[in-house]
């Protein structure tokens, strides 16, 4: 006779496993400051698929959702530059680590491998998002990281649709705070 674990036991075991992973050095905070502020948009990079009929993304090898997320203020200037067909040949968000500023972002607690997979899907090249920027640690010592271009692009205004996604993400984030 075999004993099967109950679904409650399985959920508790999975939660314990996730808690153990959270204590691991393999986890850190990915800080989004563009369209990935909206969780629906960011989860396309985790799960694969397309965002509202846009470009298809393969997703991460590990499709586990972020452990948690929270608001985060980046100490750098955000600007819009370059151009992508995904957003009407208009500019997309970058930060300039050489210029102090205040940029609202959203930090997602994910694995290092997921971060790399997201960065690769975003464009891990010097022109796009090849530069990793460290921004300190949380109270448990987990680092905050994001990526941006290695180059400073010429300013190019974003599309209304792109800005709407960022605004929607900030609005969603403010509901999380309440």
VENRA-V18146 format. One line per field, one symbol per residue. phi: phi as a letter, one per 20 degrees, with the letter a starting at -180 (. if undefined). burial: + if it has 9 or more other C-alpha atoms within 8 Angstrom, else -. A space follows every 50 residues. Layout:
phi=???
burial=???
This chain:
phi=.ddeffffffffffffffffffffffdbeedecdffffggffffffenoc elnegfdfnefeeffgfabafbdeecfebdblabffcmldfcfcddfecf accfccedecefffgfffgfffpecgfdcededecncefenefdcbcbff deeffbgffgfffffffffffgffffff
burial=---------+-------+--++----++++++++++++--++++++++++ +-----++++------+-++++++-+++++++++--+--+++++++---+ ++++++++++++-++-+++-+-++-+-++++++---+----+++++++++ ----+++++--++-++-+++-++-----
